[in-house]
Amino acid sequence: MTAAPTGGQYRLHHAGPDGVVEAVVTEVAAGIRELRVAGFDLTEPFPVTEQPPGANGIVLVPWPNRVAGGVWELDGKRQQLDVSEPKYGNASHGLLRFAPYRVVSQTETGIVQEATIHPQHGWPFTLETRVHHELVDDGIRVTHEITNRSGVRAPFAVGAHPYLRAGDTPADDLVVTLDAATAFTVDEQKVPNGSVSVEGTPFDLRRGRRAGDADLDTAYSDITPDADGVRHTTLHGPEGDGVQLWQDASFPYVQVFTSREYPRGDGKGLAVAVEPMTAPANALNSGEGLRWLEPDETWTGTWGIRRVWS
């Protein structure tokens, strides 16, 4: 029997008031391969025989998105990370996207996994990361813990890369709504080179925009939180049913990516990634959103995906 490219497959199940909540979490990259509520898909599922298309569902740590040229500076010394995105010449999506996570504990409704980031090219630190996926009545809650096991303070950022789906609604017909005031512009390497007000730009999602009419690979900040400090990005279909990604105050940034290269049964088509992030791309150079942990200090942050009804 051929081994799955994403390693072990951990099936979660929760009997919610509106139907059964189900998920499949993977050993490699602690990714979400499937998520549905009452048979209504909340993420783009992919076959167990395939690698995550377009980084679908994976955890991004110790940085999300890109580091320009894979180069950054630490205490005046140049650090060269391995270039993992040859097309643009960058180090992309952290150091664990193809790494297995160990199972710490598992129940019917949740799983805790952990992995260690060891010193390597361009990264002289040891970090422990834990990811807790827990099914709830309307979807899933994901909690991240990062602990610095180095003898010195260490930087990090974290994100995730789910592609959202609203049941059987074609991705082109999904309306994306995000109450964010600021968007990041990028250069030819897809690295941020500034930020702009979304007012009057194609980046403005505050009143909702049809995904099929958008061309986005865009990070947002200044996202309006609700009364509990939670930020939301919602995708809904013509009938109003949809999916929402929420992120607590520890995740002040989000990337919206309308990929037209997502593999479909009849070729390639549109899929919409909504990526919660603690920092935007190139944070190791810009410092924006970058967090530093003292030795043995732990950081915690939470985001999730829920079904929404009309």
Secondary structure, DSSP 8 states (H G I E B T S, - for coil): ----TT--EEEEEEEETTEEEEEEEESBTT-EEEEEETTEESB----TTS--GGGTT-EEBS-SSEEGGGEEEETTEEEE----BTTTTBEESBS-TT-B-EEEEE-SSEEEEEEEE--BTTB---EEEEEEEEEETTEEEEEEEEEE-SSS-EEE--EE--EE--TT--GGG-EEEE-EEEEEEE-TTS-EEEEEE-TTSTT--TT-EEGGG---EEEEEEE---TTS-EEEEEE-TTS-EEEEEE-TT--EEEEEEEEEEEETTEEEEEEEEEEESS-TTHHHH-TT-EEE-TT-EEEEEEEEEEE--
